[in-house]
């Protein structure tokens, strides 16, 4: 079940056709869900950006209190606390 939810969240990120820094509301929601799926706190997304050189995302949550890096590593999405 957890894997199915993760796949649905990743699919909602919708990467195709976006400019490197452009983050949609749907992507923010997907990133927030992925962060929470990994067991981290993210009641609200304060800021989200996408790296133009490696495609990773930087997500800050709860009024910039928590910072995460969401990255595709070998075809699997990972979330790290920054």
URQUIHU-V516715 format. One record per residue. RES is the residue in one letter. SS is DSSP state (A for helix, B for strand, O for the rest). PSI is psi in whole degrees, 0 to 359 (* if undefined). D_LAST is the distance of its C-alpha to the last C-alpha in Angstrom with 2 decimals. Layout:
# URQUIHU-V516715
res | ss | psi | d_last
RES | SS | PSI | D_LAST
RES | SS | PSI | D_LAST
This chain:
# URQUIHU-V516715
res | ss | psi | d_last
X | O | 315 | 27.58
X | A | 319 | 23.78
X | A | 319 | 23.94
X | A | 317 | 26.22
X | A | 317 | 23.94
X | A | 317 | 21.02
X | A | 318 | 23.48
X | A | 320 | 24.64
X | A | 318 | 21.21
X | A | 319 | 20.48
X | A | 327 | 23.98
X | A | 347 | 23.39
X | A | 333 | 20.71
X | O | 69 | 23.79
X | O | 331 | 22.65
X | O | 137 | 26.17
X | O | 9 | 27.67
X | O | 145 | 24.79
X | O | 150 | 24.08
X | O | 315 | 20.69
X | O | 351 | 19.27
X | O | 123 | 21.28
X | O | 124 | 19.62
X | O | 168 | 22.21
X | A | 320 | 22.36
X | A | 319 | 22.78
X | A | 317 | 19.63
X | A | 316 | 17.64
X | A | 319 | 19.42
X | A | 317 | 18.75
X | A | 317 | 14.98
X | A | 315 | 15.11
X | A | 320 | 17.41
X | A | 318 | 15.41
X | A | 314 | 12.32
X | A | 325 | 15.04
X | A | 327 | 16.87
X | O | 1 | 14.16
X | O | 11 | 14.72
X | O | 160 | 11.87
X | O | 130 | 13.08
X | O | 79 | 13.60
X | O | 329 | 17.09
X | O | 146 | 16.90
X | B | 119 | 14.97
X | B | 324 | 14.83
X | B | 144 | 13.88
X | B | 136 | 13.41
X | B | 158 | 14.04
X | B | 133 | 14.89
X | O | 136 | 14.75
X | O | 347 | 18.38
X | O | 332 | 18.21
X | O | 359 | 16.45
X | O | 2 | 16.40
X | O | 163 | 12.78
X | B | 144 | 11.56
X | B | 124 | 8.88
X | B | 128 | 9.50
X | B | 140 | 9.49
X | B | 161 | 11.68
X | O | 63 | 14.28
X | O | 45 | 15.06
X | O | 19 | 11.60
X | O | 324 | 10.84
X | B | 138 | 7.94
X | B | 133 | 5.32
X | B | 153 | 5.24
X | B | 124 | 6.53
X | B | 123 | 10.12
X | B | 146 | 12.26
X | B | 113 | 15.88
X | B | 106 | 16.38
X | O | 32 | 20.11
X | O | 3 | 21.00
X | B | 136 | 18.61
X | B | 133 | 15.66
X | B | 154 | 12.50
X | B | 126 | 9.46
X | B | 143 | 6.25
X | B | 134 | 3.80
X | O | * | 0.00
